[in-house]
Amino acid sequence: FFFPQYPDAILYGQFMGLALLPLPIHWVMHDMIVYQKRKSLQLITSVIPDLVKLSLYFICIPLWGIWGLIGVALFDRFLQPFLLYFFLITTQKSSQT
């Protein structure tokens, strides 16, 4: 009689579960940046991705609804480790020269 009716939410939850896959890599990369103790690099890697994500939310949610939200969240989660790796490599090259 009062059982929940949420079969659509199961599919959304399964896609959002994919966002958990890159988390261990992201944690390791973020720790490597923190241990370098460069405040400017920490600021760049924490502020810029969030600003991009926020702007993508404003664009994608009105266009595609909840699928836009899920797409931006997955894009953000899978792109962050690569961005952190890129910033680590560029700072190591600049410190070696």
N, C-alpha and C positions, 0 to 999 in steps of 0.2 A: 504494500500500500504506500509506504513512504520510502521505498528504495530509490537511491539516486539514479538518475538517467544521464549518464555521462560517457557514452561510447565514443563521441568525438574527441573528448579530452584525452583518451588513451593514446591516440595517434600523436597528439601534440606532446604529450609527456615522453613518448618514445623518442621523438626527434630531439627534445630538449635533453634527454639522457645522453645523447651524443656529445653534448658540451662537456661532459665529464672526462672524456678521453684525453684531451691535451693538457689537463690540469697538472699532472706530475711534471711534465716538461716545463710548463710555465713557471711552476714553483722553483725549480732548479735554476732556470735562467734568471728569474727575478732575484733570487738569493745571490747569484753571481754578481749582479749589478749592485746590489746593496753592499756586498763585501768590498767592492771597489771604492766605496765611500766618495763617490763623485756626485755631489748634490745636483749639478746641472743635468747629468745623465738620468738620475732618478726622477727629476722633475719632468724631463722630456718623455720618459717611458711611462710615466703615470698620468700625465695630463693630456698629451696629444691623442692617444688611443681612446680615451674617454670622450674627448670632444668630437672625434670622428664618429664614435658610436652614437652619441647623442644626436648629432646631425643626421645620421642614417636612420635613427628612430623616427625623427620628424618627417623624413621623406618616405620611408617604407611602410610605416604603420597606416597612414591614410590610404596608400595605394593598395596594399595587400592584406591589411588587417592583421590577424594573429600570425599568419604565415610570414608577414614582413617582420614582426617581432622575433619570431623563431629564426628566420634567416639572418637577421642582424646579430642576434645573440650567438649563433653558430659561427658566423663569419668572424666575429670578434674573438671568440674563444680559440678558433683554429689559427687566426692570424697573429695573435699576441706572441706566441713562442717564436715565430719567425722574425717578428719585429725586434724582439729582445735579442735574438741571436745576431741580427744585422747590426744592432747598436753595439753589441759586445765586440764583434769583429772589427767594426770601424774604429772603435776607441782603442783597441789593441794595436791596430795598424798605425794610428796616429801617435800613440805613446812610444812605439818602437822607433819612429823616425826622429 
